[in-house]
């Protein structure tokens, strides 16, 4: 997988907020990024 620069930008709000919306263009890797991030943080991922 490609390194994503936005990962640290997602971890910051997740530290104090249980839900974060990631919005963007189609087929840019949003679901893949969030799924992998959830696995590393031991969090739930819902669509």
N, C-alpha and C positions, 0 to 999 in steps of 0.2 A: 504494500500500500504506500501511497505517496505521503510524505510528511505534510501535515496540515498546520499552518501557522495560527489558525483560529482556535486550536485546542485550549490554549491557555486562556483565551478570551471566554470560553465556555466554562472552564473550571472555576473561574472567579465568581460569577453569579451563583453557581451551583453550591458554593460554600455556605451561603446563607438563604437561598431560595429553593424550595423543593421542585419547582417547575420552571423550565426555561424554554422559550420558543426559538427554534432555529428555522429561519425562513430564507429561501433563496431560489435560484433558478433550477429548472428540472435537470436531473442527471448530473449533478455536480458533486455527489458523494456525501450528502447530508445524512442520509440514513446509515450509511456505512460508518461515518465518523461518530455519530451518536451511539450506535450499537457498540462499537469498540470502546468508546469512552465509558459507557455504562458498565461494561464488563470489568474494566480496570478499576472503577470506583465502587463496584458491588451495588450498583443502583438498578432500578427498574427502567425499562424503556417501553413506552406505549405510543402507538400511532393513532 
